């Protein structure tokens, strides 16, 4: 599939993130969290929840945009990644992060609504925490806090 040119990092419940010199997203107070979720409402909800919890959130809607954030020399204390993403699936994104940014791979948290054998096998093999959709908001905060404090 072709890359969407309008895809920009989002923060503050889906608004385009402000840019600093050098093109990186300006951090807000608190530990940085990257949210990768293609569903706009879910992405907005996660962003609001995490910001309310004191996190600085960069939110994107696909794995290619997430890799671009990492290429900008950004480090995140947690990466919340949907598995079923357009352009670059969460599983493929994770493999790329493991190779290029191994320290970031251990900061991954997966979310999925899928319960097929392939997804379950991937989640077990990754050893990373995951949340099943629909997830409990308090559980999102507990798991994120755990990964941030690793």
C-alpha positions as CSV (number, residue, x, y, z in Angstrom):
1,X,0.0,0.0,0.0
2,X,1.2,3.5,-0.7
3,X,2.3,5.7,2.2
4,X,-0.2,8.4,3.4
5,X,1.5,11.8,3.0
6,X,-0.7,13.5,5.5
7,X,0.3,11.2,8.4
8,X,1.9,13.4,11.0
9,X,2.7,12.8,14.7
10,X,-0.3,13.5,16.8
11,X,-0.7,14.5,20.4
12,X,-3.3,16.2,22.6
13,X,-6.1,13.9,21.6
14,X,-5.2,13.7,17.9
15,X,-4.1,17.2,17.1
16,X,-1.0,17.6,15.0
17,X,2.1,17.7,17.3
18,X,4.1,20.9,17.4
19,X,7.5,20.8,15.8
20,X,10.8,21.9,17.2
21,X,13.8,22.8,15.2
22,X,15.2,19.7,13.5
23,X,11.7,18.4,13.0
24,X,11.2,16.4,16.2
25,X,8.1,16.6,18.2
26,X,8.4,18.9,21.2
27,X,8.2,16.9,24.5
28,X,5.6,17.8,27.1
29,X,6.2,17.3,30.8
30,X,6.5,13.6,31.9
31,X,7.9,10.4,30.4
32,X,7.5,10.1,26.7
33,X,5.0,7.5,25.4
34,X,4.5,6.5,21.8
35,X,1.0,5.4,20.9
36,X,0.5,3.5,17.6
37,X,-3.2,3.0,16.9
38,X,-5.0,3.2,13.6
39,X,-8.5,3.7,15.0
40,X,-8.9,7.5,15.5
41,X,-11.2,7.3,18.5
42,X,-9.1,4.7,20.3
43,X,-5.9,6.7,19.6
44,X,-7.6,9.8,20.9
45,X,-8.9,8.0,24.0
46,X,-5.4,6.5,24.8
47,X,-3.8,9.9,24.3
48,X,-6.2,11.6,26.7
49,X,-5.9,8.9,29.3
50,X,-2.1,8.9,29.2
51,X,-1.8,12.7,29.2
52,X,-4.2,12.9,32.2
53,X,-1.9,10.4,33.9
54,X,1.1,12.7,33.4
55,X,2.7,11.3,30.3
56,X,3.9,13.2,27.2
57,X,2.2,11.4,24.3
58,X,3.2,11.2,20.6
59,X,0.4,9.3,18.8
60,X,0.6,8.0,15.2
61,X,-1.8,5.9,13.1
62,X,0.6,3.4,11.5
63,X,3.8,1.5,12.0
64,X,5.7,3.5,9.3
65,X,5.0,6.8,11.1
66,X,6.1,5.2,14.3
67,X,9.4,4.1,12.8
68,X,9.9,7.6,11.5
69,X,9.5,8.9,15.1
70,X,12.2,6.4,16.2
71,X,14.5,7.4,13.3
72,X,14.3,11.0,14.5
73,X,16.4,9.8,17.4
74,X,13.5,9.8,19.7
75,X,13.4,7.6,22.7
76,X,10.3,6.6,24.5
77,X,9.8,5.2,27.9
78,X,6.9,3.1,26.6
79,X,5.5,2.2,23.2
80,X,1.8,1.1,23.0
81,X,1.3,-0.6,19.7
82,X,-1.8,-2.1,18.1
83,X,-1.1,-5.3,16.2
84,X,-3.5,-4.7,13.4
85,X,-2.0,-1.6,11.7
86,X,-2.1,-0.4,8.1
87,X,1.1,-0.1,6.1
88,X,3.3,-1.9,8.6
89,X,1.6,-4.4,11.0
90,X,2.5,-4.2,14.7
91,X,4.3,-7.5,14.5
92,X,6.5,-6.3,11.6
93,X,7.0,-3.0,13.4
94,X,8.2,-4.9,16.5
95,X,10.7,-7.0,14.4
96,X,12.1,-3.8,12.9
97,X,12.4,-2.2,16.3
98,X,14.1,-5.3,17.7
99,X,16.8,-5.1,15.0
100,X,17.3,-1.3,14.8
101,X,16.4,-0.1,18.4
102,X,16.7,-3.1,20.8
103,X,16.4,-0.9,23.8
104,X,13.0,0.4,22.5
105,X,11.8,-3.2,21.8
106,X,11.7,-3.9,25.5
107,X,9.5,-0.9,26.0
108,X,6.7,-2.3,23.8
109,X,3.2,-2.9,25.0
110,X,0.8,-4.5,22.5
111,X,-2.9,-4.1,22.2
112,X,-5.1,-6.2,20.1
113,X,-8.7,-7.2,19.5
114,X,-7.6,-10.4,17.6
115,X,-7.6,-13.8,19.3
116,X,-6.3,-15.9,16.4
117,X,-3.5,-18.5,16.8
118,X,-0.9,-16.4,14.9
119,X,-1.5,-13.4,17.2
120,X,-1.4,-15.5,20.4
121,X,1.8,-17.2,19.2
122,X,3.4,-13.8,18.4
123,X,2.4,-12.3,21.8
124,X,3.8,-15.3,23.7
125,X,7.0,-15.2,21.7
126,X,7.6,-11.5,22.1
127,X,7.6,-11.7,25.9
128,X,6.1,-8.2,26.0
129,X,3.0,-7.2,27.9
130,X,-0.2,-7.0,26.0
131,X,-3.8,-5.8,26.5
132,X,-6.9,-7.4,24.9
133,X,-9.4,-5.0,23.4
134,X,-11.6,-3.8,24.9
135,X,-9.2,-3.2,27.7
136,X,-9.6,-1.7,31.2
137,X,-8.3,1.8,31.4
138,X,-6.9,1.3,34.8
139,X,-5.0,-1.7,33.4
140,X,-3.5,0.5,30.6
141,X,-2.1,2.8,33.3
142,X,-0.7,0.0,35.4
143,X,1.0,-1.7,32.5
144,X,2.3,1.6,31.1
145,X,3.7,2.6,34.5
146,X,5.4,-0.8,34.9
147,X,7.1,-0.4,31.5
148,X,8.1,3.2,32.1
149,X,9.7,2.3,35.4
150,X,11.7,-0.7,34.0
